Amino acid sequence: MTPEWKHAFRFAASEADRLGLELAIASSPGWSETGGPWVPPEDGLKKIVWSGTEIVGGRRFAGKLPSPPSVTGPFQAIAAAPDITDQMTGVAPKPKPGYYADVAVLAFPVDAMPALPTPRIDSSDAQNIPATAMLDDDAKTVVELKPAVGGKLPWLEFSYPQPQTIRSLTMFIPGAASIYSESAIKPTLEASGDGTTWQNVTDVVLGPIPTTASFAPMTARHFRLTFATKPMNMAAMGAAAPGVDTSFLAKMYAGLGGATALKIAELRLSPEPQVDRFEAKAGFQLVRDYYALSQGVPDTAGVAPSHVLDLTSRLRPDGTLDWAPPKGRWRVVRIGSSLLGTTNHPAPAEATGLEVDKFDGPAVRRYIDHYLGMYRDTVGPGLIGAHGVRALLTDSIEVGAANWTPQML
């Protein structure tokens, strides 16, 4: 806010008051939504992160639990995308603020289950792809597949020495979907005993973060993902008013529909039953109808709540745990929170900062007090509130999916 801008705005506020007009300001610099450079990391939007450790019971465990990812971004160690303003201007993005805090340590019994052998991975483009490219939990390492040519779909095939029983998979294709659009890529998992005759197992619904799909147990030596395309669905933008043509939006995102190479960061098959689309159900992804998720997926019994042990009080500040678990195999989950990294936009760099935690009332109050305080200093106390600046406008909320605030526990 330069002196010249303050002078002009003060005049506008006084004129609006003189003419009996309501003067409103946006709820932040830019149209989305409530954020700015005065929001400290501890007041920013947060999401849950975790790490897991399996230990054998019947003897004392004394060791350090792996730290959950502290990366600022939408899910686990996936980094936040550049701010929309940086994307529009081509300016090199600034480093995102960081934050991490422990939340809880939980433990529950697990059945011993042999790990899958390392598969041979082939694709429609290459033979014998290194398995680490698919199984390293690193979104920066990808396998590229050329788009469909002549009606032939791109594919990835996992082959095992012996038949394996698979109950779930996790897949991530960076950029396949966003908060504005559903994915135009339609992966389908198929299974085969001989690598020639295939049967459908399940379709996979891609999102802006990894997607887990669960299905009835399937035993086979060969598993294949084919990648069809479908028309771009802009439903995430909301229903258009009658007579409004939004087809231009689909053209903007047409590159996500398979015209360019597919970049697959993760494809992991698992013998374990997992919660179907747990990422969306846990609030890491926005969907239009949460009740419609997983319709038709067979139910599988999970861990009984009475079997889950709370070990939070046993976690030391250095991350070590000292515990003598009962006999059996136990999975210890260290849970924390880190920043989502969403910023207000589009706004000048000097007016851009973290979106405030919408679940934290005191944090929102601090945000509003500071924001309105700048306008009060500009126009004076007599031209904000009952006169002059009389309203806040909240426009398009494009903040992503946060699922944690310290007030939850």
C-alpha positions in Angstrom: 0.0 0.0 0.0 1.9 3.1 -1.3 1.1 6.6 0.1 -0.5 7.4 -3.3 -2.7 4.3 -3.1 -3.8 5.0 0.4 -4.8 8.6 -0.6 -6.9 7.3 -3.5 -8.5 4.6 -1.4 -9.3 7.0 1.4 -11.0 9.3 -1.1 -13.0 6.4 -2.5 -14.2 5.4 1.0 -15.3 8.9 1.8 -17.1 9.3 -1.5 -18.9 5.9 -1.0 -20.0 7.0 2.4 -21.2 10.4 1.1 -23.2 8.8 -1.6 -24.7 6.1 0.6 -22.9 3.3 -1.2 -21.7 0.0 0.3 -17.9 -0.3 -0.2 -16.6 -3.9 0.0 -13.0 -5.2 -0.1 -11.9 -8.7 -1.0 -11.2 -11.0 2.0 -7.5 -11.1 0.9 -5.2 -9.7 -1.8 -6.4 -11.6 -4.9 -9.7 -13.3 -5.2 -8.9 -16.4 -3.2 -9.3 -16.4 -0.3 -8.0 -15.5 3.2 -4.2 -15.4 3.2 -1.3 -13.0 3.2 2.4 -12.6 4.1 1.4 -11.9 7.7 0.1 -15.4 8.3 2.9 -17.4 10.2 3.5 -21.0 9.4 1.8 -22.2 12.6 -1.4 -20.5 11.4 -1.4 -21.9 7.9 -3.6 -24.6 6.4 -2.4 -28.1 7.4 -2.7 -31.7 6.5 -1.9 -35.0 8.3 1.4 -36.8 7.5 2.7 -40.1 8.9 5.4 -42.7 8.9 5.0 -46.4 9.8 7.3 -48.9 11.5 6.7 -52.6 12.0 8.1 -54.2 15.1 7.9 -57.7 16.7 6.2 -57.9 20.1 7.2 -59.8 23.2 10.4 -57.8 23.6 11.3 -54.2 24.4 11.6 -51.7 21.5 13.7 -48.7 22.1 14.5 -46.7 19.0 13.7 -43.6 16.9 10.6 -43.6 14.8 11.1 -42.2 11.3 9.9 -38.6 11.1 6.8 -38.1 8.9 7.4 -36.0 5.8 7.6 -32.3 6.6 7.3 -31.2 2.9 5.0 -28.4 2.3 2.4 -29.7 -0.2 -0.9 -31.6 -0.6 0.0 -35.1 0.5 2.9 -36.8 2.3 6.2 -35.9 0.6 4.6 -34.4 -2.6 5.6 -30.7 -2.9 3.2 -27.9 -3.5 2.8 -26.6 -7.0 4.1 -23.1 -7.8 1.7 -20.3 -6.9 -0.7 -19.4 -9.7 0.8 -15.9 -9.9 4.2 -17.4 -10.5 2.8 -19.7 -13.2 1.1 -16.7 -14.9 4.1 -14.4 -14.8 6.9 -17.0 -15.3 8.7 -15.7 -12.2 10.8 -18.2 -10.4 8.8 -19.5 -7.4 9.9 -18.6 -3.9 10.7 -21.3 -1.4 7.6 -22.4 0.5 7.5 -21.9 4.3 8.0 -25.1 6.3 6.3 -26.4 9.5 6.0 -29.7 11.3 4.5 -30.8 14.6 3.9 -34.2 16.1 0.2 -35.2 16.7 0.0 -38.7 17.9 1.6 -42.2 18.0 -0.7 -45.2 17.5 0.0 -48.9 17.4 -2.1 -51.8 16.2 -1.5 -55.5 15.6 -1.0 -56.7 12.0 -0.9 -60.1 10.4 2.4 -61.3 9.0 2.1 -61.1 5.2 4.9 -62.0 2.9 6.0 -59.1 0.7 5.5 -59.3 -3.0 8.5 -60.3 -5.1 10.0 -57.6 -7.2 8.1 -57.7 -10.5 9.4 -57.4 -14.1 7.9 -54.3 -15.5 7.3 -53.8 -19.2 5.5 -51.0 -21.0 4.0 -50.2 -24.4 7.3 -48.2 -25.0 10.0 -50.2 -23.2 11.0 -53.5 -21.8 12.3 -54.4 -18.3 11.8 -51.0 -16.7 13.6 -50.7 -13.3 11.1 -51.5 -10.6 12.5 -48.7 -8.4 11.0 -46.2 -10.8 7.5 -47.3 -9.7 8.1 -48.4 -6.1 10.4 -45.7 -4.6 7.7 -43.5 -3.1 9.3 -40.5 -4.9 7.0 -38.4 -7.1 10.0 -36.9 -8.9 11.0 -40.2 -10.5 8.6 -41.1 -13.3 8.1 -43.6 -16.1 6.9 -41.9 -19.3 4.5 -43.5 -21.7 3.7 -42.2 -25.2 0.1 -41.3 -25.9 -2.3 -43.7 -27.7 -1.5 -44.2 -31.4 -3.8 -45.8 -33.9 -6.3 -46.8 -31.2 -3.6 -48.8 -29.3 -3.7 -47.8 -25.6 -0.5 -47.2 -23.6 0.1 -49.9 -20.9 2.3 -51.0 -18.0 2.6 -54.7 -17.2 3.8 -56.3 -13.9 4.9 -59.9 -14.2 5.8 -62.2 -11.3 7.6 -65.6 -11.3 4.6 -67.2 -9.5 1.0 -66.2 -9.2 0.3 -63.5 -6.6 -2.9 -62.5 -4.9 -3.5 -58.7 -5.2 -6.1 -56.8 -3.2 -5.3 -53.2 -3.8 -3.1 -50.8 -5.7 -1.9 -47.2 -5.4 -1.2 -45.0 -8.4 -0.1 -41.4 -8.9 0.2 -39.5 -12.1 1.3 -35.9 -11.3 -0.9 -33.3 -13.0 -3.6 -35.8 -14.1 -6.2 -33.9 -12.2 -6.6 -30.7 -10.2 -9.0 -28.9 -7.9 -10.6 -27.4 -11.1 -11.0 -30.6 -13.2 -11.3 -34.3 -13.0 -8.8 -36.5 -14.8 -9.3 -37.3 -18.5 -7.1 -40.4 -18.0 -9.0 -43.6 -17.3 -6.6 -46.4 -16.1 -8.0 -50.0 -15.9 -6.3 -52.8 -14.1 -6.4 -56.2 -15.8 -5.1 -59.6 -14.8 -3.8 -62.6 -16.8 -2.5 -66.1 -16.0 -0.5 -66.4 -19.3 0.1 -62.8 -20.3 -2.1 -63.1 -23.4 -5.8 -63.4 -22.2 -6.8 -60.5 -19.9 -9.7 -59.9 -17.6 -10.8 -56.6 -16.1 -10.2 -56.2 -12.3 -11.1 -52.5 -11.6 -11.0 -49.0 -13.0 -8.9 -46.4 -11.2 -10.1 -42.9 -10.5 -7.1 -40.5 -10.6 -6.9 -37.4 -8.5 -4.4 -34.6 -7.9 -2.7 -36.9 -5.3 -2.1 -40.6 -5.1 -5.2 -42.8 -5.4 -5.7 -46.2 -3.7 -8.1 -48.7 -5.3 -9.3 -51.8 -3.5 -11.0 -54.8 -5.0 -11.9 -58.5 -4.5 -8.7 -60.6 -4.3 -7.3 -61.5 -7.7 -4.6 -64.2 -8.2 -2.5 -64.1 -11.4 1.0 -63.9 -12.6 0.5 -60.9 -14.8 -1.2 -57.5 -14.0 -1.5 -54.7 -16.5 -2.7 -51.1 -16.4 -4.1 -49.7 -19.6 -4.6 -46.0 -20.0 -7.6 -44.9 -22.0 -8.8 -41.3 -22.2 -12.3 -39.8 -21.7 -13.7 -36.3 -22.3 -12.5 -33.7 -19.9 -15.0 -33.1 -17.1 -15.0 -29.7 -15.6 -17.5 -30.6 -12.9 -15.1 -29.6 -10.2 -15.6 -26.0 -11.3 -19.2 -26.1 -10.3 -22.4 -26.2 -12.4 -22.6 -23.5 -15.0 -25.5 -21.1 -15.2 -28.1 -21.9 -18.0 -26.8 -20.7 -21.3 -23.1 -20.5 -20.2 -20.6 -22.3 -22.4 -17.7 -23.7 -20.4 -16.2 -25.8 -23.2 -13.2 -23.4 -23.5 -12.2 -24.6 -20.0 -11.9 -28.2 -21.2 -9.6 -27.0 -24.1 -7.4 -25.2 -21.5 -6.8 -28.5 -19.8 -6.8 -30.7 -22.9 -3.1 -31.5 -22.3 -4.1 -33.6 -19.3 -6.2 -35.9 -21.5 -3.4 -38.0 -22.9 -2.2 -35.8 -25.9 1.2 -35.6 -24.2 3.3 -38.4 -22.6 1.9 -39.9 -19.4 4.3 -39.5 -16.5 3.6 -42.2 -13.9 5.3 -41.5 -10.6 3.9 -44.4 -8.6 2.2 -47.7 -9.3 2.3 -50.1 -6.4 0.3 -53.4 -6.2 -0.4 -54.8 -2.8 -1.6 -58.1 -1.3 -3.1 -56.1 1.6 -6.7 -54.9 1.7 -6.8 -51.1 2.0 -9.5 -48.6 2.4 -10.7 -47.8 -1.1 -9.9 -44.2 -2.1 -8.8 -43.5 1.5 -7.0 -40.3 0.3 -10.3 -38.7 -0.7 -12.2 -40.1 2.3 -9.6 -38.7 4.7 -9.9 -35.2 3.3 -6.8 -35.0 1.2 -8.8 -34.4 -2.0 -12.0 -32.5 -2.8 -14.8 -34.6 -4.4 -18.3 -33.5 -5.3 -20.0 -36.4 -3.5 -18.2 -38.2 -0.7 -21.2 -40.6 -0.2 -20.7 -41.9 -3.7 -17.2 -43.0 -3.1 -16.5 -46.7 -3.3 -20.0 -47.8 -4.2 -19.9 -51.5 -5.0 -16.5 -52.2 -3.4 -16.6 -55.2 -1.1 -16.2 -54.5 2.6 -13.2 -55.9 4.4 -12.9 -55.9 8.1 -10.3 -53.4 9.4 -8.5 -53.0 12.7 -10.9 -53.1 15.7 -10.7 -49.7 17.5 -10.3 -51.6 20.8 -7.0 -53.0 19.4 -5.5 -49.6 18.7 -3.1 -48.4 21.4 -2.3 -44.7 22.0 1.5 -44.4 22.6 1.6 -40.6 22.2 2.8 -40.0 25.8 5.7 -42.4 25.1 7.2 -40.4 22.2 10.2 -38.4 23.4 11.0 -35.0 21.9 13.8 -36.5 19.9 11.4 -38.9 18.2 12.4 -42.1 20.1 9.9 -44.6 21.5 10.5 -46.9 24.5 7.8 -49.6 24.5 7.4 -53.3 25.3 4.6 -54.4 23.0 2.6 -57.6 23.5 3.5 -60.7 21.4 2.8 -60.6 17.7 3.6 -58.1 14.9 2.7 -54.5 15.5 2.6 -51.5 13.2 3.5 -48.2 14.9 2.3 -45.1 13.1 3.9 -41.7 14.0 1.4 -39.0 12.9 2.2 -35.3 12.5 1.0 -32.3 10.6 2.7 -30.1 8.0 1.7 -27.2 5.7 -0.6 -27.5 2.7 1.3 -24.5 1.2 -1.7 -22.8 -0.5 -1.3 -19.1 -0.8 -3.7 -16.3 -1.6 -3.9 -15.5 -5.3 -3.5 -13.9 -7.7 -1.7 -11.1 -6.0 1.6 -9.2 -6.1 4.5 -11.0 -4.5 4.7 -8.6 -1.6 1.0 -9.3 -0.9 1.2 -13.1 -1.2 1.4 -15.5 1.7 0.0 -18.6 3.3 -3.8 -19.2 3.5 -4.9 -19.1 7.1 -6.2 -22.3 8.8 -10.0 -22.1 8.4 -10.6 -24.5 11.2 -8.7 -22.4 13.8 -10.9 -19.6 15.1 -8.1 -17.7 16.9 -5.9 -17.9 13.8 -8.7 -16.5 11.6 -9.2 -13.7 14.1 -5.5 -12.8 14.0 -5.7 -12.8 10.2 -8.8 -10.6 10.1 -7.5 -8.2 12.8 -4.3 -7.6 10.9 -5.9 -7.3 7.5 -8.7 -4.9 8.5 -6.1 -3.1 10.6 -4.2 -2.1 7.5 -7.4 -0.6 6.0 -8.3 1.1 9.3 -4.8 2.7 9.3 -5.5 3.9 5.7 -9.0 5.3 6.0 -9.2 6.1 9.7 -11.5 4.5 12.3 -14.5 6.6 11.1 -14.6 5.0 7.6 -14.5 1.3 8.4 -17.4 -0.6 9.9 -20.6 1.3 10.0 -19.3 3.8 7.4 -17.0 3.7 4.4 -15.6 0.1 4.2 -18.6 -1.9 5.3 -18.2 -5.4 3.8 -15.8 -8.2 3.0 -16.3 -10.1 -0.3 -15.3 -13.8 -0.4 -15.0 -14.9 -4.0 -13.7 -18.1 -5.5 -12.3 -20.4 -2.8 -9.3 -22.3 -4.4 -7.4 -23.3 -1.3 -7.3 -27.1 -1.7 -8.0 -29.8 0.9 -6.8 -29.2 4.4 -7.6 -31.9 7.0 -5.9 -30.9 10.2 -5.9 -28.2 12.8 -4.3 -28.4 16.3 -7.7 -27.8 17.9 -8.8 -31.3 16.8 -7.0 -33.0 19.6 
